[in-house]
Amino acid sequence: MSIIQFLRVLWARRLLILGAVGFCLLGVVIVGLVLPPQWKADSRVMLDVMKPDPVTGLAPSGPASRGYVQTQTALITDYAVAGRVADQLGWMSDPALIQQYQNRDAGDKRDFRRWIAGRVIGNTVASVLPQSNVLDINYTATTPDTAKAVADALRNAYLDASLSFRRDDANRNAEWYTGQQAKARQALDAAQAALVAYERSNGVFMGDDKIDLESARLKQLAQSAAQPPSPVSAGGSSGGPASSARVQLSTVESQLAASTRNLGPNHPDVVALQSKRTSLIALAAEETAANAQARAAAGRSSGGPSVESMLAAQKAKVLAQGDKIGRLAQLQSELDVRKAAFDKATEKVASFREEAAAPVTGLTPLGSAVVPAAATFPNWLLLIPGAIVLGLGVGVAVAILAEMFGRRVRGVEDLGVALEAPVLAVIAAPASTRPSVFARALPRLRRRGGGQLTASA
C-alpha cells in the first residue's frame, strides 16, 4: 500500500478515526473525574558508597559498589522496612484499615501486618538518581499529608533496618569469634603449662629473647672472652658477666607489673609471666649459690677461674643439654603460635563489638519528604494529548483492519492491484448535467418581470 492509498483510506474512514479519538477522550475524562487524585512524595538518602567504613576501613568499589546499591534499593520495598512503617504510623490499630482487611479476598492468607506492608510496598518506588549516589524513595497516596508521612516513615524505617542488620551481623560475628577466643585461650594455657612443666623438670629455661638461659649465658661468656681479662677484686668477686637469671628476672618482674596493671590478673600473658617469674627465682638462686662456691674456691687458690675455663664448661653444659634445649624451643614455638591465634581472635572480637556499638550505617538522610504543589494525577496536560494520540492510533488501526476486510477501489492504484493488469487510460468524470442554482432560478425571475423585459426589448 502506497502513501496515497493509505491517505485515501484514512480520508474515507475519517469518521471512524474521529469516533475512536472521541471515545478515548471521553474515557480519559471519566477516569480523571472518577478516580481520586494521586500525590507523590519524595524522600532521599545519600549512600556513602565511596567513603571508607569508619570501623572496618573498607569501601565497596566496582561490582561490589553496584551490588551494594541494588541491595539498598531492594531493601526499601522489603517487608522488613514496610512492616516498620505500619508500626511507626499506628496503622495496626486503624479501624478503617481493620475493616478493609476483614473484607479482603478469601484467598488472601496474609496476616494484618503483612497485608498493610503489601499496600505500602505496592505504592512505593525506590531508585538511584542518575549519575549520583542519592537513593530516591517515592510514595503515592490520595492526600499530600499521607504521602509525606509515609515517605518520611519509609526513610526512617529504612535507616533503622539498615542499622539493625549491621548490628545483628556484627554481634553474630563477635559471638563466633568469642567462641574461637575461648578455644584459643585453652590451647594457649595448655601450651604455657607444658612449657613451664618442661622447664621445671629439666632445668632449662627460655628467656624473653626466645633463647634459653644457658645459651644466653654462653653468649655472654663468649663476649667476655673476646675482651681483655679483668682482675679479681679483693672481695673475691669476679668481674665476669652478671647472672643471666637475675637479669631475666628483673625484666620479667617489670613486665609483670605493667601487664597486671593493664590486662588484669587473669590474662594469659600475666599468668605466663608469673610462671616464668617463679622459674627464674629458682634458677637465680641456683646461680647465686654456684657463684658463691666459685668465689670461695677462688679465695682458697691463688687466682679465680679464668673466663676461658668458664666458657669451656658452659659449652659442655649447652652441648649436654642440646636435646632438652631443642625440645624447649619447640614448645616455645608452639606457645607463640597459640598466643598469636588468641591475640587475633581477641582483636576480632573487639573490632566486631565496636562495630555493633557504633551507630554507623553509611547512609545520610537528606531532609524531610517533599510533596509537589499539584497532584500528579489527574494531569490534564498529559492526559488529553495522550488520549488524542491513543485515539488516533486506535482509529487508524481499526480503519486499516476495516479496509482489509472490505476492500474498495478508491483510485487507479487500487484498480491495478485488483485486476492484476496494467491501466491503459483514465477517463475523466463527465461534467455535471444538473443545472446550477442560478440556472434553476432564472425562469422564475423571467416570469416575475416578463412584461418589463419584453417592453425593453
RAZI-V736391 format. One record per residue. RES is the residue in three letters. PSI is psi in whole degrees, 0 to 359 (none if undefined). OMEGA is omega in degrees with one decimal (NA if undefined). D_CENTER is the distance of its C-alpha to the mean C-alpha in Angstrom with 2 decimals. Layout:
# RAZI-V736391
RES,PSI,OMEGA,D_CENTER ; RES,PSI,OMEGA,D_CENTER
This chain:
# RAZI-V736391
MET,124,179.9,57.75 ; SER,172,-179.6,58.41 ; ILE,326,179.5,57.18 ; ILE,316,177.3,60.67 ; GLN,319,179.8,60.70 ; PHE,315,180.0,57.25 ; LEU,322,177.5,58.37 ; ARG,321,178.8,61.60 ; VAL,316,179.2,59.68 ; LEU,320,179.6,57.44 ; TRP,321,-179.8,60.56 ; ALA,329,-178.8,62.36 ; ARG,26,-174.6,59.43 ; ARG,325,180.0,58.64 ; LEU,323,177.0,59.37 ; LEU,318,179.9,56.88 ; ILE,315,178.5,54.15 ; LEU,324,176.5,54.99 ; GLY,319,178.0,54.95 ; ALA,319,177.5,51.44 ; VAL,316,179.8,50.27 ; GLY,317,178.7,52.05 ; PHE,319,178.4,50.53 ; CYS,317,177.5,46.98 ; LEU,317,179.3,47.67 ; LEU,317,179.4,49.17 ; GLY,319,179.4,46.25 ; VAL,318,179.7,43.72 ; VAL,317,179.1,45.87 ; ILE,315,179.7,46.19 ; VAL,316,-179.7,42.46 ; GLY,329,-179.8,41.75 ; LEU,329,-176.6,44.39 ; VAL,313,-176.8,43.65 ; LEU,147,178.7,39.84 ; PRO,155,178.4,38.42 ; PRO,155,-178.8,36.74 ; GLN,135,178.5,32.98 ; TRP,139,-179.6,30.95 ; LYS,132,177.1,27.40 ; ALA,139,-178.6,25.33 ; ASP,127,173.6,22.31 ; SER,134,-170.5,19.78 ; ARG,149,178.9,17.18 ; VAL,135,177.7,14.05 ; MET,127,177.8,13.03 ; LEU,118,-179.4,9.48 ; ASP,63,-175.5,9.95 ; VAL,338,-178.5,8.27 ; MET,352,-177.2,11.56 ; LYS,131,178.5,12.17 ; PRO,148,177.4,12.01 ; ASP,132,-177.1,10.79 ; PRO,341,-179.1,14.19 ; VAL,307,-177.2,14.34 ; THR,338,-178.6,13.12 ; GLY,10,-177.3,13.88 ; LEU,148,177.8,11.23 ; ALA,129,178.9,9.68 ; PRO,148,179.5,7.92 ; SER,156,178.0,10.87 ; GLY,225,179.5,12.73 ; PRO,326,178.6,11.63 ; ALA,323,178.6,8.27 ; SER,317,178.8,7.86 ; ARG,319,177.2,9.43 ; GLY,323,177.9,7.53 ; TYR,316,-179.7,4.22 ; VAL,316,179.5,7.13 ; GLN,323,178.3,8.86 ; THR,316,179.6,6.68 ; GLN,324,178.3,6.87 ; THR,317,180.0,10.42 ; ALA,331,-178.3,11.35 ; LEU,331,-179.3,10.43 ; ILE,320,-176.9,13.11 ; THR,31,178.3,15.75 ; ASP,155,-178.9,15.10 ; TYR,330,-179.8,17.82 ; ALA,329,178.5,15.76 ; VAL,313,-177.4,15.64 ; ALA,325,177.7,19.00 ; GLY,323,176.3,20.80 ; ARG,326,177.9,20.02 ; VAL,316,178.3,21.50 ; ALA,323,179.3,24.66 ; ASP,318,-176.9,24.99 ; GLN,321,-176.6,24.52 ; LEU,356,179.9,27.05 ; GLY,24,-178.8,29.55 ; TRP,345,-179.2,29.82 ; MET,340,179.5,30.41 ; SER,18,179.4,33.92 ; ASP,120,-178.3,34.74 ; PRO,322,-179.4,38.12 ; ALA,317,178.7,37.68 ; LEU,324,177.4,34.43 ; ILE,319,178.4,36.05 ; GLN,318,177.9,39.00 ; GLN,324,179.1,36.89 ; TYR,322,179.2,35.07 ; GLN,334,179.8,38.47 ; ASN,14,-177.8,39.66 ; ARG,174,178.3,36.77 ; ASP,147,-178.6,37.49 ; ALA,334,-179.4,38.83 ; GLY,352,-179.8,36.37 ; ASP,109,-176.2,33.33 ; LYS,9,-178.2,32.60 ; ARG,151,173.2,29.50 ; ASP,175,-172.1,29.86 ; PHE,319,-177.6,30.16 ; ARG,318,178.8,26.65 ; ARG,330,177.5,25.09 ; TRP,316,176.7,27.76 ; ILE,318,179.3,26.82 ; ALA,323,177.2,23.09 ; GLY,321,177.1,24.16 ; ARG,321,177.9,26.13 ; VAL,315,-179.0,23.29 ; ILE,322,-178.8,21.00 ; GLY,335,-179.1,24.01 ; ASN,12,-176.4,24.41 ; THR,138,174.5,20.82 ; VAL,127,179.1,19.34 ; ALA,135,179.6,15.91 ; SER,159,177.3,15.46 ; VAL,129,-179.9,14.40 ; LEU,142,-177.4,17.61 ; PRO,140,176.6,19.07 ; GLN,40,-179.8,18.77 ; SER,173,173.4,16.42 ; ASN,33,179.4,12.95 ; VAL,123,179.0,14.37 ; LEU,121,-177.7,13.27 ; ASP,123,178.4,16.67 ; ILE,116,-174.6,17.39 ; ASN,127,178.5,20.91 ; TYR,138,-177.9,23.16 ; THR,132,179.0,26.78 ; ALA,172,-177.5,29.59 ; THR,348,176.4,33.39 ; THR,149,-179.7,33.70 ; PRO,326,180.0,31.99 ; ASP,318,178.7,31.65 ; THR,317,179.7,29.86 ; ALA,316,-179.1,27.45 ; LYS,317,-179.1,26.64 ; ALA,316,-178.6,26.36 ; VAL,322,178.5,24.02 ; ALA,316,176.8,21.76 ; ASP,320,178.3,21.55 ; ALA,322,176.8,21.08 ; LEU,315,-179.9,18.19 ; ARG,314,-179.7,16.40 ; ASN,319,178.0,17.34 ; ALA,323,177.8,16.43 ; TYR,317,178.3,12.92 ; LEU,317,179.4,12.60 ; ASP,318,-179.9,14.41 ; ALA,320,179.3,12.45 ; SER,316,178.9,9.07 ; LEU,321,179.0,11.27 ; SER,316,178.0,13.04 ; PHE,318,-177.9,10.34 ; ARG,316,-179.2,9.33 ; ARG,320,178.5,13.10 ; ASP,317,179.6,14.07 ; ASP,318,179.2,12.02 ; ALA,321,178.8,13.48 ; ASN,321,177.0,16.83 ; ARG,316,178.5,16.97 ; ASN,320,179.4,16.45 ; ALA,320,178.3,18.99 ; GLU,320,179.6,21.40 ; TRP,315,-179.7,21.31 ; TYR,335,174.1,22.00 ; THR,319,174.7,24.64 ; GLY,318,177.2,26.43 ; GLN,325,178.3,26.29 ; GLN,319,178.6,27.60 ; ALA,318,177.8,30.50 ; LYS,319,179.8,31.40 ; ALA,325,178.7,31.29 ; ARG,320,176.9,33.51 ; GLN,316,178.7,36.00 ; ALA,323,178.8,36.21 ; LEU,317,178.7,36.62 ; ASP,320,179.4,39.38 ; ALA,318,179.1,41.12 ; ALA,321,178.6,41.10 ; GLN,318,178.8,42.38 ; ALA,320,178.9,45.09 ; ALA,321,179.5,46.17 ; LEU,314,-178.9,46.48 ; VAL,317,180.0,48.48 ; ALA,320,179.1,50.72 ; TYR,321,179.4,51.46 ; GLU,316,-177.9,52.29 ; ARG,321,-176.6,54.69 ; SER,336,-175.7,56.39 ; ASN,355,175.8,56.92 ; GLY,22,174.9,57.49 ; VAL,142,-174.5,54.86 ; PHE,145,-179.1,52.08 ; MET,131,178.7,48.95 ; GLY,176,-179.0,48.49 ; ASP,336,179.0,45.40 ; ASP,19,178.2,45.53 ; LYS,27,175.3,45.18 ; ILE,134,-179.6,48.92 ; ASP,156,-172.6,51.40 ; LEU,326,179.0,54.03 ; GLU,317,177.6,56.96 ; SER,324,176.7,55.43 ; ALA,321,178.0,54.54 ; ARG,323,176.1,58.15 ; LEU,321,178.3,59.42 ; LYS,319,178.6,57.39 ; GLN,319,178.1,58.90 ; LEU,321,177.9,62.37 ; ALA,322,177.1,61.90 ; GLN,323,178.4,60.93 ; SER,325,179.3,63.96 ; ALA,332,179.7,66.25 ; ALA,347,179.7,65.27 ; GLN,162,177.4,66.41 ; PRO,142,-178.8,70.09 ; PRO,145,179.7,71.50 ; SER,141,-178.7,71.86 ; PRO,159,178.6,75.03 ; VAL,132,-178.3,75.21 ; SER,171,-176.6,75.53 ; ALA,328,-179.3,78.48 ; GLY,359,179.7,76.54 ; GLY,6,179.6,75.89 ; SER,142,-178.4,72.13 ; SER,149,175.1,70.71 ; GLY,15,-179.1,68.67 ; GLY,190,-176.3,66.38 ; PRO,151,178.1,62.66 ; ALA,165,-179.4,61.29 ; SER,126,179.3,60.16 ; SER,324,-178.9,56.72 ; ALA,318,179.9,56.09 ; ARG,322,178.3,56.87 ; VAL,314,178.8,54.53 ; GLN,322,-179.6,51.69 ; LEU,319,177.9,52.53 ; SER,318,179.4,52.32 ; THR,316,-179.0,48.91 ; VAL,321,-180.0,47.59 ; GLU,319,177.7,48.98 ; SER,319,177.7,47.24 ; GLN,322,-179.9,43.91 ; LEU,320,179.5,44.47 ; ALA,316,-179.8,45.16 ; ALA,318,-178.7,42.01 ; SER,322,178.3,39.79 ; THR,322,179.6,41.36 ; ARG,323,-174.6,40.71 ; ASN,324,-172.5,37.02 ; LEU,340,-177.2,35.87 ; GLY,160,-173.5,38.31 ; PRO,343,-175.6,41.17 ; ASN,4,-179.5,39.23 ; HIS,144,-178.9,36.79 ; PRO,325,178.7,37.44 ; ASP,320,179.1,38.28 ; VAL,317,178.6,40.83 ; VAL,319,179.4,42.37 ; ALA,320,179.4,42.68 ; LEU,324,177.5,44.35 ; GLN,318,177.9,46.73 ; SER,318,179.8,47.78 ; LYS,324,178.7,48.31 ; ARG,318,178.8,50.29 ; THR,317,179.9,52.59 ; SER,320,-178.7,53.23 ; LEU,328,177.3,53.91 ; ILE,315,178.7,56.36 ; ALA,317,-179.7,58.40 ; LEU,321,178.8,58.26 ; ALA,323,178.0,59.29 ; ALA,319,178.3,62.22 ; GLU,317,-179.7,63.31 ; GLU,324,178.5,63.14 ; THR,317,178.0,65.06 ; ALA,319,179.5,67.80 ; ALA,320,178.2,67.95 ; ASN,324,177.7,68.30 ; ALA,318,176.7,71.00 ; GLN,320,179.8,72.94 ; ALA,319,179.3,72.57 ; ARG,324,178.2,73.92 ; ALA,317,178.3,76.79 ; ALA,324,179.0,77.73 ; ALA,326,179.3,77.55 ; GLY,329,-179.8,79.88 ; ARG,336,-179.9,82.44 ; SER,175,-179.4,82.48 ; SER,337,-179.8,83.37 ; GLY,156,-179.5,79.74 ; GLY,172,178.3,76.19 ; PRO,143,-179.4,74.21 ; SER,161,178.8,72.99 ; VAL,325,-178.9,69.36 ; GLU,320,179.5,70.06 ; SER,322,177.3,71.28 ; MET,322,178.8,68.29 ; LEU,318,179.3,65.96 ; ALA,319,179.1,67.74 ; ALA,321,179.8,67.56 ; GLN,322,175.7,63.85 ; LYS,315,-179.9,63.24 ; ALA,323,-179.6,65.18 ; LYS,318,179.9,63.17 ; VAL,318,179.4,59.82 ; LEU,324,-179.9,61.09 ; ALA,330,-178.8,62.35 ; GLN,22,-176.8,58.99 ; GLY,315,-179.5,56.99 ; ASP,319,179.5,55.74 ; LYS,318,-179.9,54.77 ; ILE,322,177.5,52.92 ; GLY,316,177.5,51.02 ; ARG,324,177.6,49.95 ; LEU,319,177.9,49.03 ; ALA,323,177.9,46.78 ; GLN,316,177.9,45.11 ; LEU,323,178.5,44.46 ; GLN,321,177.7,43.12 ; SER,317,177.1,40.68 ; GLU,321,177.3,39.43 ; LEU,320,179.0,39.08 ; ASP,319,178.2,37.03 ; VAL,315,179.5,34.63 ; ARG,322,-179.6,34.29 ; LYS,321,178.2,33.77 ; ALA,321,177.4,31.02 ; ALA,319,178.8,29.17 ; PHE,317,179.9,29.70 ; ASP,321,179.1,28.54 ; LYS,316,178.3,25.28 ; ALA,320,178.3,24.57 ; THR,319,178.5,25.56 ; GLU,319,178.5,23.27 ; LYS,317,179.2,20.24 ; VAL,314,179.9,21.30 ; ALA,319,-179.3,21.71 ; SER,314,-179.0,18.34 ; PHE,328,174.8,16.46 ; ARG,319,177.3,18.96 ; GLU,319,178.7,18.27 ; GLU,322,179.5,14.49 ; ALA,329,-178.6,15.41 ; ALA,338,-176.3,17.99 ; ALA,131,178.0,16.21 ; PRO,60,-175.4,15.37 ; VAL,128,178.7,12.32 ; THR,347,-174.0,9.20 ; GLY,19,-178.4,8.64 ; LEU,138,-179.3,10.24 ; THR,114,177.7,13.93 ; PRO,141,-178.1,16.27 ; LEU,75,175.6,18.94 ; GLY,186,-180.0,22.07 ; SER,171,179.8,23.46 ; ALA,150,-178.7,23.62 ; VAL,131,178.7,26.19 ; VAL,131,179.4,28.82 ; PRO,161,-177.9,31.19 ; ALA,329,-178.3,34.90 ; ALA,157,178.3,35.94 ; ALA,145,178.5,34.77 ; THR,343,175.0,32.85 ; PHE,134,-2.0,35.17 ; PRO,136,175.2,38.01 ; ASN,95,-172.6,37.90 ; TRP,332,179.3,41.47 ; LEU,339,175.8,41.03 ; LEU,326,-176.0,38.72 ; LEU,315,-177.1,40.28 ; ILE,306,176.8,43.87 ; PRO,322,178.4,43.27 ; GLY,321,177.9,40.91 ; ALA,322,178.4,43.64 ; ILE,314,-179.9,46.23 ; VAL,318,179.1,44.24 ; LEU,317,178.7,43.52 ; GLY,319,177.7,47.21 ; LEU,317,179.7,48.41 ; GLY,315,179.7,46.22 ; VAL,318,-179.5,47.37 ; GLY,316,179.1,50.95 ; VAL,317,-179.9,51.12 ; ALA,317,179.4,49.68 ; VAL,322,179.0,52.22 ; ALA,317,179.4,55.00 ; ILE,317,179.1,54.34 ; LEU,319,178.6,54.28 ; ALA,323,179.3,57.49 ; GLU,324,-179.5,59.15 ; MET,326,179.5,58.24 ; PHE,349,177.3,59.86 ; GLY,72,-176.1,62.83 ; ARG,142,176.4,63.69 ; ARG,156,177.2,66.39 ; VAL,113,-179.0,68.23 ; ARG,1,178.7,67.22 ; GLY,179,-178.9,68.31 ; VAL,322,-178.2,69.83 ; GLU,319,178.8,66.51 ; ASP,324,179.8,66.29 ; LEU,320,179.4,69.95 ; GLY,324,179.7,69.35 ; VAL,320,-177.6,66.46 ; ALA,317,-177.6,68.37 ; LEU,343,-175.3,71.62 ; GLU,41,178.5,70.06 ; ALA,153,-179.1,72.98 ; PRO,146,176.7,73.42 ; VAL,120,-176.3,74.53 ; LEU,324,-177.3,77.85 ; ALA,162,178.5,78.44 ; VAL,120,179.8,77.33 ; ILE,125,-179.0,80.08 ; ALA,151,179.0,79.49 ; ALA,138,179.7,79.82 ; PRO,154,178.2,83.39 ; ALA,151,-177.8,84.07 ; SER,128,178.8,84.11 ; THR,357,178.9,87.65 ; ARG,126,-178.8,86.85 ; PRO,149,179.7,88.72 ; SER,173,179.5,86.76 ; VAL,322,-179.9,86.74 ; PHE,321,-180.0,89.36 ; ALA,324,178.4,91.63 ; ARG,333,-178.8,91.52 ; ALA,343,-176.5,92.35 ; LEU,317,178.4,95.22 ; PRO,322,179.0,97.89 ; ARG,323,178.3,97.32 ; LEU,324,179.5,97.80 ; ARG,319,-179.7,100.98 ; ARG,323,-178.7,102.44 ; ARG,321,-177.2,101.82 ; GLY,38,-174.4,103.38 ; GLY,322,-177.7,105.83 ; GLY,315,-177.0,108.92 ; GLN,319,-179.5,107.65 ; LEU,323,-179.2,106.38 ; THR,318,179.9,109.84 ; ALA,317,-179.7,111.86 ; SER,331,178.1,109.91 ; ALA,none,NA,110.36
